């Protein structure tokens, strides 16, 4: 005879939990709609990374010894794995790189240590640069 009482109590607890969860998830002002993480990758149907946002730690580029600050980078990648758009930001400045069908065709817009520039390069590697 104890079994029906336990079943009724468990059903009541489950119902209360269900009502609580439904009320909580329908409240749009809770602030729980934020996705947090150290990196974000968007993949296509074949599992290839097509877009990514990553925070790269500060480091020293070993071949030149040049220090680079912590940088956040957004990359948009084509189906062959080649970055076509790169947007980077750090404490020292920001930059936008747009690539054509190969690395020779590109447009760079940058701001670094108070200076800014625009560089365009065509497929024959002819460049034009502008600085204010």
Secondary structure, DSSP 8 states (H G I E B T S, - for coil): -HHHHHHHHHHHHHHHHHHHHHHHHT-TTSSTT----SEEEEE-TTS-EEEEEEEE--EEETTTTEEE--EEEEEEE-TTS-EEEEEEEETTEEEEEEE-SSTTSEEEEEEETTEEEEEEE-TT--EEEE--
